[in-house]
Amino acid sequence: MGRRSHWIFVLLALVFSVGLVFWVDFQGFDAKPASFDENHWKIGREQIKQNGDPGCVLGGMANQLRKNNLLTLMPRRELVALLGLPDRTESKDLFWEIGQCHGRGWKNSQLRIELDTNGRAKDVHIQESKQ
C-alpha cells in the first residue's frame, strides 16, 4: 500500500503542477513590445471603442511604453495629447483600454499611469481591466 500511495501522491503533484502552470499562463499579460506609433494608437483606440471583441490591439505599444519608461515624468497634458483622453480616472491614476491582452486574449487589459503630486507620470502599469 505504501508504494501505491507514493505513486498517487506523485500523480496528484504532477496534475497540480501542470494545472498551476496553465492557470498562471492564462492569467498573465500576453503582448510582445512593439514600436509606438501615434497614428496606429489612435486607430486602435477607435477599434476598441467600436468592437466589443477587438483582440490585443494596443498591448504591444503599451508594453513598449512601459518597458522603456517612455512616459515617466511626462505631464498629464502631454500624456493626453499623446494617448488621447483616458477611459477612466481614479484619484491620481489614468486608465486607457488597450484590448484583450490578458489570459491569452480572453480578458480586457488597460494601461494605468499613476501620477505624482506634480501631475507627472510616476508609474506605468499594464493590468487586467476591471470593467
TADA-V258726 format. One record per pair of residues at least 6 apart in sequence whose ideal C-beta (glycine too) atoms are under 8 Angstrom apart, sorted by the first residue. I is the first residue (numbers start at 0). GAP is how many residues later the second one is. If there is no record, write none. Layout:
# TADA-V258726
i=[I,I]
gap=[GAP,GAP]
This chain:
# TADA-V258726
i=[24,25,25,25,26,26,26,27,27,28,28,28,28,28,28,29,29,29,29,29,29,29,30,30,30,30,30,30,30,31,31,32,32,32,32,32,33,33,33,33,34,34,35,35,35,35,36,37,39,40,40,40,40,40,41,43,43,43,43,43,43,44,44,44,44,46,46,46,47,47,47,47,47,47,52,53,53,54,54,54,55,55,55,55,55,55,56,56,57,57,57,57,58,58,58,58,58,61,61,61,61,61,61,62,63,64,64,64,65,65,65,65,68,70,70,70,70,70,71,71,71,72,72,73,73,73,74,74,74,74,75,75,75,75,78,78,78,79,82,82,83,85,85,85,86,86,86,86,87,87,87,88,91,91,91,92,92,92,92,93,93,93,94,94,94,94,95,95,96,96,96,96,96,97,97,97,97,98,98,99,99,99,99,100,100,101,101,101,101,102,106,106,107,107,107,108,108,108,108,109,109,109,109,109,109,110,110,110,111,111,111,111,112,112,112,112,113,113,113,113,113,114,114,115]
gap=[79,77,78,80,75,76,101,74,75,30,34,72,73,80,97,26,29,71,72,73,74,75,25,28,29,31,32,70,78,28,31,27,30,31,34,35,26,27,29,30,26,29,25,28,29,34,24,44,21,17,20,41,42,43,42,10,13,14,17,54,55,13,39,51,52,7,10,52,6,9,10,49,50,51,47,45,46,44,45,50,42,43,44,45,49,53,41,42,38,40,41,53,39,40,42,50,67,34,36,39,47,49,64,63,6,6,46,59,45,58,59,60,55,8,11,42,50,53,49,50,52,47,48,8,46,47,43,44,45,46,18,39,43,44,15,34,42,6,13,28,12,8,9,10,8,9,10,23,6,7,43,6,22,23,24,19,20,21,22,18,19,21,15,16,17,18,14,15,11,12,13,32,34,11,12,13,28,9,10,6,7,8,9,8,25,6,7,26,27,25,21,22,20,21,23,17,18,19,20,16,17,18,19,20,21,13,14,15,12,13,14,15,8,10,11,12,7,8,9,10,11,6,7,6]
